[in-house]
Amino acid sequence: MMGGAGHIPARVLRREPAGEGVLRLVLAPVGAPGFPAWQPGAHADLVLPGGDAAGEPLVRQYSLCGDPADLSEYHFGILREADGRGGSTWVHDRLRVGDEIAVGAPRNHFPFAPVAAPAARTLFIAGGIGITPILPMLRQAMAEDRDWRLVAAARSRARLPFRAELAALPAHRLRLHCDDEAGLLDLAGLLAGEGAGTTVYSCGPAPLLDALQSLAEDAPWQLRIERFSAQPAPAGRSDRPFEVVCRASGKRLRVPADKSVLQVLREAGLRVESSCRDGVCGTCELRVLAGTPDHRDSVLTAEERAEGTHMMVCVSRAVGDVLELDI
Ligand code: FES
């Protein structure tokens, strides 16, 4: 069996082209009738054996894009990123039908919320491969007869992934936008008429999500996003040391400027699950019992950050001199 605690052995059932540079990877569980249940917006770790230069497994997160009602298969849409961190090229170039890998239990930091009012509207904005977590949301939106629209954007028509799925959607709810035909997507214009009853769900490249976040600051509509990669650190930011009090284990640890909380906890023998170590997957989340976190992740919402009750210890630090954690 591949992988560590909480990982599920899985076999590659199919590899199918799903657009330029995009592969639909279909996995089946090994030794179990089905995979764990999941909800639209969830992602899971793929544990890719011998994936890095030292022969250690690569662990990468990908959104589940199949049907949550069918647990006999997990579907992932994976864009080959030649300049990425190696996970997508490993899947594209080395993973074959019949190979066994491991999958982590699904986690969801991009949940598709129930509609708040009968007149509520849902606007999906997908940038390129960002369509993957949105596909199962579309299925649910149609099953619940919601008022929804999808704008699927890409640099060119060839780079729109999952074209067959998009072509099967009701045409009056779908807008395809290709930059090479129509220029950059006019987000401000697109959202100009939306009111408090609209929730925007978006996933895609950082510039798209950054622009939406800045528009949302003064907008009546709600925004929910999922990032694939960490936001860059603000220019000129420097880290300072602080202390972490671990209430459950009774340890008091110093976090130097050049180490993360996660590193320090691990070095002290404390077990903390982690995966991306980049603040995007949510695996290393710990409860904050006292002190104020300096949030640097791309997982928590603005409200969750303001509450300050949880933090991603792989990247986030402390505002003050001491943080107390539930570990
Ligand atoms: S390990 Fe992924 S957010 Fe910390």
py3Dmol code that shows the C-alpha trace and the ligand (Angstrom):
import py3Dmol

protein = """\
ATOM      1  CA  MET A   1       0.000   0.000   0.000  1.00  0.00           C
ATOM      2  CA  MET A   2       1.234   3.450  -0.945  1.00  0.00           C
ATOM      3  CA  GLY A   3       1.141   6.525   1.241  1.00  0.00           C
ATOM      4  CA  GLY A   4       0.872   7.159   4.969  1.00  0.00           C
ATOM      5  CA  ALA A   5      -1.837   7.409   7.580  1.00  0.00           C
ATOM      6  CA  GLY A   6      -5.182   8.357   6.111  1.00  0.00           C
ATOM      7  CA  HIS A   7      -4.128   7.561   2.565  1.00  0.00           C
ATOM      8  CA  ILE A   8      -6.244   5.282   0.423  1.00  0.00           C
ATOM      9  CA  PRO A   9      -4.664   2.975  -2.173  1.00  0.00           C
ATOM     10  CA  ALA A  10      -6.031   3.616  -5.643  1.00  0.00           C
ATOM     11  CA  ARG A  11      -5.478   2.337  -9.175  1.00  0.00           C
ATOM     12  CA  VAL A  12      -5.458   4.363 -12.378  1.00  0.00           C
ATOM     13  CA  LEU A  13      -8.547   3.281 -14.323  1.00  0.00           C
ATOM     14  CA  ARG A  14      -8.419   5.736 -17.188  1.00  0.00           C
ATOM     15  CA  ARG A  15      -6.428   8.690 -18.560  1.00  0.00           C
ATOM     16  CA  GLU A  16      -8.409  10.787 -20.995  1.00  0.00           C
ATOM     17  CA  PRO A  17      -7.564  14.020 -22.826  1.00  0.00           C
ATOM     18  CA  ALA A  18      -9.740  16.870 -21.536  1.00  0.00           C
ATOM     19  CA  GLY A  19      -8.366  19.844 -23.466  1.00  0.00           C
ATOM     20  CA  GLU A  20      -4.975  21.188 -24.507  1.00  0.00           C
ATOM     21  CA  GLY A  21      -2.474  19.973 -21.915  1.00  0.00           C
ATOM     22  CA  VAL A  22      -5.236  18.702 -19.629  1.00  0.00           C
ATOM     23  CA  LEU A  23      -5.704  15.112 -18.539  1.00  0.00           C
ATOM     24  CA  ARG A  24      -8.736  13.633 -16.829  1.00  0.00           C
ATOM     25  CA  LEU A  25      -7.349  11.087 -14.376  1.00  0.00           C
ATOM     26  CA  VAL A  26      -9.850   8.474 -13.157  1.00  0.00           C
ATOM     27  CA  LEU A  27      -8.943   6.411 -10.105  1.00  0.00           C
ATOM     28  CA  ALA A  28     -10.660   3.412  -8.489  1.00  0.00           C
ATOM     29  CA  PRO A  29     -10.148   2.313  -4.876  1.00  0.00           C
ATOM     30  CA  VAL A  30      -8.049  -0.787  -4.215  1.00  0.00           C
ATOM     31  CA  GLY A  31      -9.340  -3.190  -1.569  1.00  0.00           C
ATOM     32  CA  ALA A  32     -12.464  -1.188  -0.804  1.00  0.00           C
ATOM     33  CA  PRO A  33     -15.820  -0.863  -2.550  1.00  0.00           C
ATOM     34  CA  GLY A  34     -15.711   2.916  -2.637  1.00  0.00           C
ATOM     35  CA  PHE A  35     -13.786   6.076  -1.851  1.00  0.00           C
ATOM     36  CA  PRO A  36     -14.727   8.398   1.058  1.00  0.00           C
ATOM     37  CA  ALA A  37     -17.661  10.738   0.421  1.00  0.00           C
ATOM     38  CA  TRP A  38     -16.984  14.306  -0.719  1.00  0.00           C
ATOM     39  CA  GLN A  39     -18.861  17.470  -1.574  1.00  0.00           C
ATOM     40  CA  PRO A  40     -18.439  19.894  -4.508  1.00  0.00           C
ATOM     41  CA  GLY A  41     -15.385  22.128  -4.037  1.00  0.00           C
ATOM     42  CA  ALA A  42     -13.327  19.406  -2.315  1.00  0.00           C
ATOM     43  CA  HIS A  43      -9.770  18.501  -3.206  1.00  0.00           C
ATOM     44  CA  ALA A  44      -7.618  15.512  -2.333  1.00  0.00           C
ATOM     45  CA  ASP A  45      -3.918  14.740  -2.124  1.00  0.00           C
ATOM     46  CA  LEU A  46      -2.368  12.522  -4.758  1.00  0.00           C
ATOM     47  CA  VAL A  47       0.699  10.744  -3.393  1.00  0.00           C
ATOM     48  CA  LEU A  48       2.999  10.163  -6.363  1.00  0.00           C
ATOM     49  CA  PRO A  49       5.687   7.563  -5.614  1.00  0.00           C
ATOM     50  CA  GLY A  50       9.330   8.405  -6.255  1.00  0.00           C
ATOM     51  CA  GLY A  51       8.285  11.761  -7.612  1.00  0.00           C
ATOM     52  CA  ASP A  52      11.024  14.068  -6.383  1.00  0.00           C
ATOM     53  CA  ALA A  53      14.743  14.157  -7.084  1.00  0.00           C
ATOM     54  CA  ALA A  54      15.493  12.234  -3.872  1.00  0.00           C
ATOM     55  CA  GLY A  55      13.008   9.480  -4.739  1.00  0.00           C
ATOM     56  CA  GLU A  56      10.530  10.614  -2.079  1.00  0.00           C
ATOM     57  CA  PRO A  57       6.812  10.727  -2.887  1.00  0.00           C
ATOM     58  CA  LEU A  58       5.423  13.976  -4.211  1.00  0.00           C
ATOM     59  CA  VAL A  59       2.175  15.015  -2.547  1.00  0.00           C
ATOM     60  CA  ARG A  60      -0.012  17.299  -4.638  1.00  0.00           C
ATOM     61  CA  GLN A  61      -3.565  18.559  -4.244  1.00  0.00           C
ATOM     62  CA  TYR A  62      -6.106  18.419  -7.054  1.00  0.00           C
ATOM     63  CA  SER A  63      -9.798  19.252  -7.078  1.00  0.00           C
ATOM     64  CA  LEU A  64     -12.288  16.437  -7.445  1.00  0.00           C
ATOM     65  CA  CYS A  65     -14.274  17.038 -10.612  1.00  0.00           C
ATOM     66  CA  GLY A  66     -16.471  13.948 -11.009  1.00  0.00           C
ATOM     67  CA  ASP A  67     -19.831  13.009  -9.538  1.00  0.00           C
ATOM     68  CA  PRO A  68     -19.958  12.996  -5.709  1.00  0.00           C
ATOM     69  CA  ALA A  69     -22.767  10.416  -5.903  1.00  0.00           C
ATOM     70  CA  ASP A  70     -20.426   7.871  -7.542  1.00  0.00           C
ATOM     71  CA  LEU A  71     -17.806   6.830  -5.009  1.00  0.00           C
ATOM     72  CA  SER A  72     -16.523   3.966  -7.167  1.00  0.00           C
ATOM     73  CA  GLU A  73     -14.336   6.539  -8.969  1.00  0.00           C
ATOM     74  CA  TYR A  74     -12.494   9.782  -8.266  1.00  0.00           C
ATOM     75  CA  HIS A  75     -11.964  12.114 -11.234  1.00  0.00           C
ATOM     76  CA  PHE A  76      -9.284  14.797 -11.387  1.00  0.00           C
ATOM     77  CA  GLY A  77      -8.484  17.306 -14.134  1.00  0.00           C
ATOM     78  CA  ILE A  78      -4.739  17.955 -14.267  1.00  0.00           C
ATOM     79  CA  LEU A  79      -3.072  20.639 -16.383  1.00  0.00           C
ATOM     80  CA  ARG A  80       0.489  19.847 -17.414  1.00  0.00           C
ATOM     81  CA  GLU A  81       2.559  22.704 -16.023  1.00  0.00           C
ATOM     82  CA  ALA A  82       6.090  22.411 -17.370  1.00  0.00           C
ATOM     83  CA  ASP A  83       7.235  25.234 -15.051  1.00  0.00           C
ATOM     84  CA  GLY A  84       5.361  23.901 -12.008  1.00  0.00           C
ATOM     85  CA  ARG A  85       6.653  21.953  -9.034  1.00  0.00           C
ATOM     86  CA  GLY A  86       6.763  18.613 -10.871  1.00  0.00           C
ATOM     87  CA  GLY A  87       3.504  16.946  -9.812  1.00  0.00           C
ATOM     88  CA  SER A  88       1.538  17.573 -12.983  1.00  0.00           C
ATOM     89  CA  THR A  89       4.382  16.548 -15.309  1.00  0.00           C
ATOM     90  CA  TRP A  90       4.839  13.371 -13.254  1.00  0.00           C
ATOM     91  CA  VAL A  91       1.165  12.507 -13.694  1.00  0.00           C
ATOM     92  CA  HIS A  92       1.162  13.343 -17.401  1.00  0.00           C
ATOM     93  CA  ASP A  93       4.461  11.717 -18.312  1.00  0.00           C
ATOM     94  CA  ARG A  94       4.868   8.761 -15.955  1.00  0.00           C
ATOM     95  CA  LEU A  95       1.546   7.624 -14.549  1.00  0.00           C
ATOM     96  CA  ARG A  96      -0.031   4.804 -16.568  1.00  0.00           C
ATOM     97  CA  VAL A  97      -3.345   2.942 -16.527  1.00  0.00           C
ATOM     98  CA  GLY A  98      -3.088   0.161 -13.926  1.00  0.00           C
ATOM     99  CA  ASP A  99      -0.498   1.978 -11.777  1.00  0.00           C
ATOM    100  CA  GLU A 100      -1.180   2.195  -8.069  1.00  0.00           C
ATOM    101  CA  ILE A 101      -0.850   5.442  -6.147  1.00  0.00           C
ATOM    102  CA  ALA A 102      -2.450   6.727  -2.932  1.00  0.00           C
ATOM    103  CA  VAL A 103      -5.118   9.355  -2.404  1.00  0.00           C
ATOM    104  CA  GLY A 104      -5.733  11.436   0.698  1.00  0.00           C
ATOM    105  CA  ALA A 105      -9.177  11.854   2.214  1.00  0.00           C
ATOM    106  CA  PRO A 106     -10.987  14.784   0.561  1.00  0.00           C
ATOM    107  CA  ARG A 107     -10.887  18.192   2.245  1.00  0.00           C
ATOM    108  CA  ASN A 108     -13.069  21.125   1.368  1.00  0.00           C
ATOM    109  CA  HIS A 109     -12.159  24.795   1.807  1.00  0.00           C
ATOM    110  CA  PHE A 110     -14.336  25.869  -1.122  1.00  0.00           C
ATOM    111  CA  PRO A 111     -17.779  24.616  -0.073  1.00  0.00           C
ATOM    112  CA  PHE A 112     -20.845  25.213  -2.219  1.00  0.00           C
ATOM    113  CA  ALA A 113     -23.174  26.846   0.300  1.00  0.00           C
ATOM    114  CA  PRO A 114     -26.939  26.288   0.379  1.00  0.00           C
ATOM    115  CA  VAL A 115     -28.900  29.156  -1.174  1.00  0.00           C
ATOM    116  CA  ALA A 116     -29.770  31.789   1.405  1.00  0.00           C
ATOM    117  CA  ALA A 117     -32.996  32.960  -0.272  1.00  0.00           C
ATOM    118  CA  PRO A 118     -35.232  31.783  -3.130  1.00  0.00           C
ATOM    119  CA  ALA A 119     -34.099  34.697  -5.317  1.00  0.00           C
ATOM    120  CA  ALA A 120     -30.392  33.988  -4.763  1.00  0.00           C
ATOM    121  CA  ARG A 121     -28.171  33.923  -7.835  1.00  0.00           C
ATOM    122  CA  THR A 122     -24.949  32.028  -8.330  1.00  0.00           C
ATOM    123  CA  LEU A 123     -22.284  33.219 -10.736  1.00  0.00           C
ATOM    124  CA  PHE A 124     -19.411  30.857 -11.452  1.00  0.00           C
ATOM    125  CA  ILE A 125     -16.257  32.338 -12.966  1.00  0.00           C
ATOM    126  CA  ALA A 126     -13.735  29.709 -14.030  1.00  0.00           C
ATOM    127  CA  GLY A 127     -10.294  30.576 -15.367  1.00  0.00           C
ATOM    128  CA  GLY A 128      -8.750  27.728 -17.369  1.00  0.00           C
ATOM    129  CA  ILE A 129      -8.189  24.617 -15.273  1.00  0.00           C
ATOM    130  CA  GLY A 130     -10.076  26.419 -12.458  1.00  0.00           C
ATOM    131  CA  ILE A 131     -13.194  24.839 -13.947  1.00  0.00           C
ATOM    132  CA  THR A 132     -12.411  21.571 -12.106  1.00  0.00           C
ATOM    133  CA  PRO A 133     -13.925  22.321  -8.643  1.00  0.00           C
ATOM    134  CA  ILE A 134     -16.792  24.143 -10.347  1.00  0.00           C
ATOM    135  CA  LEU A 135     -17.950  21.170 -12.470  1.00  0.00           C
ATOM    136  CA  PRO A 136     -19.518  19.311  -9.507  1.00  0.00           C
ATOM    137  CA  MET A 137     -21.024  22.597  -8.252  1.00  0.00           C
ATOM    138  CA  LEU A 138     -22.745  22.991 -11.638  1.00  0.00           C
ATOM    139  CA  ARG A 139     -24.177  19.506 -11.296  1.00  0.00           C
ATOM    140  CA  GLN A 140     -25.564  20.389  -7.854  1.00  0.00           C
ATOM    141  CA  ALA A 141     -26.850  23.792  -8.994  1.00  0.00           C
ATOM    142  CA  MET A 142     -28.819  22.113 -11.779  1.00  0.00           C
ATOM    143  CA  ALA A 143     -30.119  19.353  -9.481  1.00  0.00           C
ATOM    144  CA  GLU A 144     -31.356  22.020  -7.047  1.00  0.00           C
ATOM    145  CA  ASP A 145     -32.772  24.159  -9.858  1.00  0.00           C
ATOM    146  CA  ARG A 146     -30.724  27.173  -8.751  1.00  0.00           C
ATOM    147  CA  ASP A 147     -30.475  30.396 -10.718  1.00  0.00           C
ATOM    148  CA  TRP A 148     -26.891  30.128 -11.969  1.00  0.00           C
ATOM    149  CA  ARG A 149     -24.579  31.275 -14.751  1.00  0.00           C
ATOM    150  CA  LEU A 150     -21.089  30.210 -15.703  1.00  0.00           C
ATOM    151  CA  VAL A 151     -18.379  32.293 -17.317  1.00  0.00           C
ATOM    152  CA  ALA A 152     -15.597  29.956 -18.442  1.00  0.00           C
ATOM    153  CA  ALA A 153     -12.530  31.895 -19.540  1.00  0.00           C
ATOM    154  CA  ALA A 154      -9.253  30.829 -21.115  1.00  0.00           C
ATOM    155  CA  ARG A 155      -6.493  32.306 -23.231  1.00  0.00           C
ATOM    156  CA  SER A 156      -7.857  30.572 -26.332  1.00  0.00           C
ATOM    157  CA  ARG A 157     -10.657  28.177 -27.302  1.00  0.00           C
ATOM    158  CA  ALA A 158      -8.193  25.274 -27.416  1.00  0.00           C
ATOM    159  CA  ARG A 159      -7.229  25.977 -23.818  1.00  0.00           C
ATOM    160  CA  LEU A 160     -10.766  25.715 -22.456  1.00  0.00           C
ATOM    161  CA  PRO A 161     -10.714  22.428 -20.539  1.00  0.00           C
ATOM    162  CA  PHE A 162     -13.653  20.022 -20.368  1.00  0.00           C
ATOM    163  CA  ARG A 163     -15.252  21.389 -23.529  1.00  0.00           C
ATOM    164  CA  ALA A 164     -17.609  18.386 -23.836  1.00  0.00           C
ATOM    165  CA  GLU A 165     -18.996  19.039 -20.354  1.00  0.00           C
ATOM    166  CA  LEU A 166     -19.355  22.752 -21.102  1.00  0.00           C
ATOM    167  CA  ALA A 167     -21.128  22.041 -24.406  1.00  0.00           C
ATOM    168  CA  ALA A 168     -23.713  19.950 -22.546  1.00  0.00           C
ATOM    169  CA  LEU A 169     -24.728  22.870 -20.281  1.00  0.00           C
ATOM    170  CA  PRO A 170     -27.808  24.990 -21.031  1.00  0.00           C
ATOM    171  CA  ALA A 171     -26.544  27.567 -23.546  1.00  0.00           C
ATOM    172  CA  HIS A 172     -28.389  30.492 -21.953  1.00  0.00           C
ATOM    173  CA  ARG A 173     -26.490  29.944 -18.687  1.00  0.00           C
ATOM    174  CA  LEU A 174     -23.036  29.643 -20.251  1.00  0.00           C
ATOM    175  CA  ARG A 175     -20.617  32.235 -21.552  1.00  0.00           C
ATOM    176  CA  LEU A 176     -17.298  31.148 -23.002  1.00  0.00           C
ATOM    177  CA  HIS A 177     -14.653  33.839 -23.025  1.00  0.00           C
ATOM    178  CA  CYS A 178     -11.396  33.493 -24.980  1.00  0.00           C
ATOM    179  CA  ASP A 179      -8.817  36.226 -24.466  1.00  0.00           C
ATOM    180  CA  ASP A 180      -7.403  35.861 -27.994  1.00  0.00           C
ATOM    181  CA  GLU A 181     -10.840  36.553 -29.497  1.00  0.00           C
ATOM    182  CA  ALA A 182     -12.323  39.105 -27.099  1.00  0.00           C
ATOM    183  CA  GLY A 183      -9.457  40.563 -25.076  1.00  0.00           C
ATOM    184  CA  LEU A 184      -9.199  40.320 -21.306  1.00  0.00           C
ATOM    185  CA  LEU A 185     -12.423  39.523 -19.453  1.00  0.00           C
ATOM    186  CA  ASP A 186     -14.120  42.717 -18.219  1.00  0.00           C
ATOM    187  CA  LEU A 187     -14.825  41.631 -14.653  1.00  0.00           C
ATOM    188  CA  ALA A 188     -16.107  45.006 -13.475  1.00  0.00           C
ATOM    189  CA  GLY A 189     -18.604  45.077 -16.350  1.00  0.00           C
ATOM    190  CA  LEU A 190     -19.596  41.477 -15.776  1.00  0.00           C
ATOM    191  CA  LEU A 191     -20.386  42.109 -12.113  1.00  0.00           C
ATOM    192  CA  ALA A 192     -21.747  45.641 -12.384  1.00  0.00           C
ATOM    193  CA  GLY A 193     -25.409  44.662 -12.033  1.00  0.00           C
ATOM    194  CA  GLU A 194     -25.019  42.051  -9.315  1.00  0.00           C
ATOM    195  CA  GLY A 195     -26.554  42.728  -5.920  1.00  0.00           C
ATOM    196  CA  ALA A 196     -26.520  41.271  -2.430  1.00  0.00           C
ATOM    197  CA  GLY A 197     -28.364  38.163  -3.595  1.00  0.00           C
ATOM    198  CA  THR A 198     -25.477  37.019  -5.784  1.00  0.00           C
ATOM    199  CA  THR A 199     -22.676  34.745  -4.709  1.00  0.00           C
ATOM    200  CA  VAL A 200     -19.669  34.482  -6.998  1.00  0.00           C
ATOM    201  CA  TYR A 201     -17.654  31.239  -6.960  1.00  0.00           C
ATOM    202  CA  SER A 202     -14.339  31.455  -8.730  1.00  0.00           C
ATOM    203  CA  CYS A 203     -11.232  29.398  -9.263  1.00  0.00           C
ATOM    204  CA  GLY A 204      -8.429  30.110 -11.689  1.00  0.00           C
ATOM    205  CA  PRO A 205      -5.125  31.927 -12.049  1.00  0.00           C
ATOM    206  CA  ALA A 206      -3.990  34.376  -9.378  1.00  0.00           C
ATOM    207  CA  PRO A 207      -4.537  37.584 -11.426  1.00  0.00           C
ATOM    208  CA  LEU A 208      -8.211  36.652 -11.919  1.00  0.00           C
ATOM    209  CA  LEU A 209      -8.740  35.933  -8.221  1.00  0.00           C
ATOM    210  CA  ASP A 210      -6.790  39.020  -7.122  1.00  0.00           C
ATOM    211  CA  ALA A 211      -8.967  41.208  -9.381  1.00  0.00           C
ATOM    212  CA  LEU A 212     -12.159  39.633  -8.036  1.00  0.00           C
ATOM    213  CA  GLN A 213     -11.016  40.101  -4.439  1.00  0.00           C
ATOM    214  CA  SER A 214     -10.319  43.745  -5.053  1.00  0.00           C
ATOM    215  CA  LEU A 215     -13.730  44.276  -6.725  1.00  0.00           C
ATOM    216  CA  ALA A 216     -15.455  42.422  -3.868  1.00  0.00           C
ATOM    217  CA  GLU A 217     -14.142  44.866  -1.262  1.00  0.00           C
ATOM    218  CA  ASP A 218     -16.761  47.480  -2.202  1.00  0.00           C
ATOM    219  CA  ALA A 219     -19.381  45.197  -3.728  1.00  0.00           C
ATOM    220  CA  PRO A 220     -22.729  44.004  -2.372  1.00  0.00           C
ATOM    221  CA  TRP A 221     -22.220  40.476  -3.731  1.00  0.00           C
ATOM    222  CA  GLN A 222     -20.370  37.676  -1.929  1.00  0.00           C
ATOM    223  CA  LEU A 223     -17.172  36.094  -3.205  1.00  0.00           C
ATOM    224  CA  ARG A 224     -15.851  32.590  -2.602  1.00  0.00           C
ATOM    225  CA  ILE A 225     -12.601  31.568  -4.240  1.00  0.00           C
ATOM    226  CA  GLU A 226     -10.143  28.729  -4.325  1.00  0.00           C
ATOM    227  CA  ARG A 227      -6.485  29.320  -5.096  1.00  0.00           C
ATOM    228  CA  PHE A 228      -4.193  26.732  -6.648  1.00  0.00           C
ATOM    229  CA  SER A 229      -1.029  28.509  -5.609  1.00  0.00           C
ATOM    230  CA  ALA A 230       0.139  30.636  -2.714  1.00  0.00           C
ATOM    231  CA  GLN A 231      -0.125  34.415  -2.826  1.00  0.00           C
ATOM    232  CA  PRO A 232       3.300  36.078  -3.019  1.00  0.00           C
ATOM    233  CA  ALA A 233       4.596  37.651   0.196  1.00  0.00           C
ATOM    234  CA  PRO A 234       4.240  41.445   0.339  1.00  0.00           C
ATOM    235  CA  ALA A 235       7.446  43.263  -0.569  1.00  0.00           C
ATOM    236  CA  GLY A 236       9.634  44.173   2.368  1.00  0.00           C
ATOM    237  CA  ARG A 237       8.027  41.789   4.854  1.00  0.00           C
ATOM    238  CA  SER A 238      10.485  40.313   7.332  1.00  0.00           C
ATOM    239  CA  ASP A 239       9.823  37.601   9.864  1.00  0.00           C
ATOM    240  CA  ARG A 240      10.458  37.918  13.577  1.00  0.00           C
ATOM    241  CA  PRO A 241      10.752  35.228  16.260  1.00  0.00           C
ATOM    242  CA  PHE A 242       7.930  34.438  18.688  1.00  0.00           C
ATOM    243  CA  GLU A 243       6.880  31.718  21.141  1.00  0.00           C
ATOM    244  CA  VAL A 244       4.323  28.978  20.776  1.00  0.00           C
ATOM    245  CA  VAL A 245       2.654  27.479  23.829  1.00  0.00           C
ATOM    246  CA  CYS A 246       1.288  24.007  23.111  1.00  0.00           C
ATOM    247  CA  ARG A 247      -1.519  23.568  25.605  1.00  0.00           C
ATOM    248  CA  ALA A 248      -2.246  19.844  25.145  1.00  0.00           C
ATOM    249  CA  SER A 249       1.399  18.718  25.276  1.00  0.00           C
ATOM    250  CA  GLY A 250       2.590  21.321  27.767  1.00  0.00           C
ATOM    251  CA  LYS A 251       5.520  22.459  25.555  1.00  0.00           C
ATOM    252  CA  ARG A 252       6.725  26.032  25.134  1.00  0.00           C
ATOM    253  CA  LEU A 253       8.699  26.482  21.928  1.00  0.00           C
ATOM    254  CA  ARG A 254      10.579  29.325  20.280  1.00  0.00           C
ATOM    255  CA  VAL A 255       9.876  29.892  16.585  1.00  0.00           C
ATOM    256  CA  PRO A 256      12.937  31.613  15.071  1.00  0.00           C
ATOM    257  CA  ALA A 257      12.588  34.002  12.160  1.00  0.00           C
ATOM    258  CA  ASP A 258      13.869  31.445   9.662  1.00  0.00           C
ATOM    259  CA  LYS A 259      11.567  28.540  10.616  1.00  0.00           C
ATOM    260  CA  SER A 260       7.846  27.897  10.343  1.00  0.00           C
ATOM    261  CA  VAL A 261       5.626  26.919  13.254  1.00  0.00           C
ATOM    262  CA  LEU A 262       5.175  23.569  11.522  1.00  0.00           C
ATOM    263  CA  GLN A 263       8.930  22.936  11.443  1.00  0.00           C
ATOM    264  CA  VAL A 264       9.310  23.845  15.108  1.00  0.00           C
ATOM    265  CA  LEU A 265       6.394  21.645  16.201  1.00  0.00           C
ATOM    266  CA  ARG A 266       7.764  18.710  14.201  1.00  0.00           C
ATOM    267  CA  GLU A 267      11.274  19.145  15.591  1.00  0.00           C
ATOM    268  CA  ALA A 268       9.767  19.025  19.082  1.00  0.00           C
ATOM    269  CA  GLY A 269       8.242  15.648  18.264  1.00  0.00           C
ATOM    270  CA  LEU A 270       4.684  16.859  17.869  1.00  0.00           C
ATOM    271  CA  ARG A 271       2.640  15.251  15.119  1.00  0.00           C
ATOM    272  CA  VAL A 272       1.052  17.720  12.710  1.00  0.00           C
ATOM    273  CA  GLU A 273      -0.344  16.592   9.357  1.00  0.00           C
ATOM    274  CA  SER A 274       0.869  18.644   6.407  1.00  0.00           C
ATOM    275  CA  SER A 275       0.782  18.433   2.661  1.00  0.00           C
ATOM    276  CA  CYS A 276       1.444  21.507   0.477  1.00  0.00           C
ATOM    277  CA  ARG A 277       3.476  23.463   3.099  1.00  0.00           C
ATOM    278  CA  ASP A 278       2.553  26.476   1.037  1.00  0.00           C
ATOM    279  CA  GLY A 279      -0.646  27.623   2.753  1.00  0.00           C
ATOM    280  CA  VAL A 280      -3.038  26.410   0.052  1.00  0.00           C
ATOM    281  CA  CYS A 281      -4.338  22.970   1.070  1.00  0.00           C
ATOM    282  CA  GLY A 282      -5.580  23.402   4.658  1.00  0.00           C
ATOM    283  CA  THR A 283      -4.054  20.167   5.990  1.00  0.00           C
ATOM    284  CA  CYS A 284      -1.960  21.727   8.768  1.00  0.00           C
ATOM    285  CA  GLU A 285      -4.770  23.791  10.314  1.00  0.00           C
ATOM    286  CA  LEU A 286      -4.563  24.111  14.106  1.00  0.00           C
ATOM    287  CA  ARG A 287      -6.859  25.775  16.621  1.00  0.00           C
ATOM    288  CA  VAL A 288      -5.555  29.007  18.180  1.00  0.00           C
ATOM    289  CA  LEU A 289      -6.368  29.267  21.885  1.00  0.00           C
ATOM    290  CA  ALA A 290      -4.699  32.616  22.639  1.00  0.00           C
ATOM    291  CA  GLY A 291      -2.752  35.270  20.771  1.00  0.00           C
ATOM    292  CA  THR A 292      -3.288  36.710  17.294  1.00  0.00           C
ATOM    293  CA  PRO A 293      -2.189  34.834  14.188  1.00  0.00           C
ATOM    294  CA  ASP A 294      -0.487  36.624  11.307  1.00  0.00           C
ATOM    295  CA  HIS A 295      -2.379  34.780   8.575  1.00  0.00           C
ATOM    296  CA  ARG A 296      -0.392  34.087   5.414  1.00  0.00           C
ATOM    297  CA  ASP A 297      -2.378  31.241   3.911  1.00  0.00           C
ATOM    298  CA  SER A 298      -4.696  31.190   0.905  1.00  0.00           C
ATOM    299  CA  VAL A 299      -7.335  28.999   2.569  1.00  0.00           C
ATOM    300  CA  LEU A 300      -9.157  30.975   5.261  1.00  0.00           C
ATOM    301  CA  THR A 301     -11.817  33.521   4.355  1.00  0.00           C
ATOM    302  CA  ALA A 302     -11.580  37.137   5.519  1.00  0.00           C
ATOM    303  CA  GLU A 303     -14.154  36.346   8.239  1.00  0.00           C
ATOM    304  CA  GLU A 304     -12.197  33.307   9.432  1.00  0.00           C
ATOM    305  CA  ARG A 305      -9.007  35.372   9.530  1.00  0.00           C
ATOM    306  CA  ALA A 306     -10.722  38.051  11.571  1.00  0.00           C
ATOM    307  CA  GLU A 307     -12.015  35.449  14.044  1.00  0.00           C
ATOM    308  CA  GLY A 308      -8.421  34.264  14.538  1.00  0.00           C
ATOM    309  CA  THR A 309      -9.461  30.913  15.975  1.00  0.00           C
ATOM    310  CA  HIS A 310      -7.576  28.765  13.451  1.00  0.00           C
ATOM    311  CA  MET A 311      -4.335  29.061  11.482  1.00  0.00           C
ATOM    312  CA  MET A 312      -2.243  27.192   8.905  1.00  0.00           C
ATOM    313  CA  VAL A 313       0.984  26.546  10.760  1.00  0.00           C
ATOM    314  CA  CYS A 314       3.044  25.849   7.620  1.00  0.00           C
ATOM    315  CA  VAL A 315       3.071  29.545   6.667  1.00  0.00           C
ATOM    316  CA  SER A 316       1.249  31.708   9.230  1.00  0.00           C
ATOM    317  CA  ARG A 317       3.037  33.336  12.126  1.00  0.00           C
ATOM    318  CA  ALA A 318       2.165  35.526  15.140  1.00  0.00           C
ATOM    319  CA  VAL A 319       1.302  39.213  15.383  1.00  0.00           C
ATOM    320  CA  GLY A 320       2.517  39.404  19.001  1.00  0.00           C
ATOM    321  CA  ASP A 321       5.154  37.562  20.998  1.00  0.00           C
ATOM    322  CA  VAL A 322       3.153  34.462  21.985  1.00  0.00           C
ATOM    323  CA  LEU A 323       0.613  32.162  20.380  1.00  0.00           C
ATOM    324  CA  GLU A 324      -1.149  29.370  22.231  1.00  0.00           C
ATOM    325  CA  LEU A 325      -2.141  26.389  20.085  1.00  0.00           C
ATOM    326  CA  ASP A 326      -4.334  23.366  20.645  1.00  0.00           C
ATOM    327  CA  ILE A 327      -1.678  20.714  20.292  1.00  0.00           C
TER     328      ILE A 327
END
"""
ligand_1 = """\
4
FES
S 0.322 22.110 4.697
Fe -1.074 22.904 3.209
S -1.858 24.676 4.218
Fe -0.295 23.993 5.515
"""
view = py3Dmol.view(width=600, height=400)
view.addModel(protein, "pdb")
view.setStyle({"model": 0}, {"cartoon": {"style": "trace"}})
view.addModel(ligand_1, "xyz")
view.setStyle({"model": 1}, {"stick": {}})
view.zoomTo()
view.show()
